[in-house]
Amino acid sequence: MAQFELILPKMGESVAEATVTNWLKNVGDVIDAEESVVEVATDKVDSEVPSPVSGTLVKILVDVNGVAEVGSPIAIIEVEGEGSGTTASAAPEVAPEPAVAVAEIEAQVAAAAATVSAPVPSGPIAKNSNGRFYSPLVRSMAKEEGIGQAELDQISGSGKEGRVTKKDIVAYLEAGRKAMAPVAASQTPATSPAPAAPVSAAPAVAPKPSAPAMKIGEGDEIIEMDRMRKLIADHMVNSVHTSPHVTSFVEADMTKVVLWRNRMKNEFQKKHGEKITFTPIIMEAIVKAIQDFPMINISIEGNNIIKHGRINVGMAAALPSGNLIVPVVKNADQLSLLGLTKAVNDLANRARNNQLKPDEISGGTYTLTNVGTFGNVMGTPIINQPQVAIMAAGAIVKKPAVVETPEGDVIAVRHKMFLSHSYDHRAVDGALGGMFVKRVAEYLESWDLNREI
């Protein structure tokens, strides 16, 4: 009999680890090839990991609620064959990326709970140092907490090949950094004393605000947040702390779009087997506007602006549980309106059924949220980090409006919709943010009533 290591496969872009949520098989159970063995959670998606071989589960290496790194073994399966050596299945390497995934926010928030402030590191954290690889998550946590390269190199790693994991960073911070601080300090080169100079006192660091204590009254019910709600909460708080938000509003005349859709929707569904909603139509206008204003399609990393070559539009979708998820339409600029409609419908349906893959909720460069589906006329959306902008489309409402005609101005009933554009004022000024949302409205208002699909 031979033993086979079940490896945690790559779970998506920028995802370096996953949490085991449920073992579907117990030790001693017989497993067929391609049969699911364990459920894991990464970002907002729960996924099942199948076994590539048939055999018997003989050992579980990561317990429920344990965290495993991509490429590391999580179980041992005994298979038919000669020898007793351990055979590890090949796992794809995870290319470290500068962007911080949503799943990493959870660790950053936990790290922020450390009570001892740290000095700002003198330089960036290297991907490889002293023979160890540091994941994007670990590097971002070190940067957030002011842990320099020398100090990071001294932290004991519990991961594969001695790698430092988020648990190691959190444990180190919770311990008060007492053990390593002298080591890091001792590596600072000695310098000759400089002439005395007046130095102004450094201002005291203001404590982080905390919510006031809540008194529980009679009849109150305490409901613990589920995992997804905690991730959403952390992600939203992080976004507001990271980006100075500004929101611009434009009211678009959607009359042509409404009339065209009402005339085409039955024929469209009969011909293509798809329902056409307003979401892909608005998304198409956003893509055209991004092509006109490419500096909306960016991210910020430190003092650098990353201008994205691809246009990947996320679409916020409400789940039956009340939580929110943002699947991404990749390369949206390369899709026709029919292609956008199929992509939007497919992602929305699989989001509601919890069937999205990790790659399908990552890599977005701009986000659209349709608050009009809830009857809201407008909203002020929070940016989906590390993007710099997000647009909310409100409900389409009939209103009396002034319409210019060759014979003069007249009052007519028009279909109106508010577009709310929130953007990161660090990189997007009011002129760009305002012109962008205005351009989206112009594309919608100039809709061709004779357009065919």
Secondary structure, DSSP 4 states (H G I P E B T S, - for coil): -EEEEEE----STT--EEEEEEESS-TT-EE-TT-EEEEEEETTEEEEEE-SS-EEEEEESS-TT-EEETTSEEEEEEESSS---EEEPP-PPPPP-SSPPHHHHHHHHHHTT-SS--PPPSSPPPSEETTEE--HHHHHHHHHHT--HHHHHTSPP-SGGG---HHHHHHHHHTTTTTTHHHHHHTSPP-PPPPP---PPPPPPPPPP-PPPPPPPTT----PPPHHHHHHHHHHHHHHHHS-EEEEEEEEE-HHHHHHHHHHHHHHHHHHS----HHHHHHHHHHHHHHH-GGGSEEEETTEEEE-SS--EEE-EE-TTS-EE--EETTGGG--HHHHHHHHHHHHHHHHTT---GGGGS--SEEEEEGGGGT-S---PPP-TTBSEEEEE---EEEEEEEEETTEEEEEEEEEEEEEEEEETTT--HHHHHHHHHHHHHHHHT--TT---
